Amino acid sequence: MAGMKPGTVIPGLDFFKNEEAPVAKDRSEYPDWVSDLAKPMTSLAALRKMPNQEASDEDMMRYLKLTRRIQIKENNLEAGIK
């Protein structure tokens, strides 16, 4: 919740009837993994430049996912599928 002061109503999450809108908590009250959600993902260009020895398992999986996506789009274009 970067930038939200504790006690601030979180916009867009007040959709339950008869319940109050959720409020932002202090950063220390959230689990550690919540901070990772705000980190940008590594780009395909950066992954291509990264040596295999330095890449984490997450980096390798992201690289494979992005390259497969490109290959699927190219195959679809060749087949005339949009």
Buried (B, 14 or more C-beta within 10 A) or exposed (E): BEEBEEEEEEEEEEEEEEEEEEEBBEEEEEEEEEEEEEEEEBEBEEBEEBEEEEBEEEBEEBBEEBEEEEEEEEEEEEEEEE
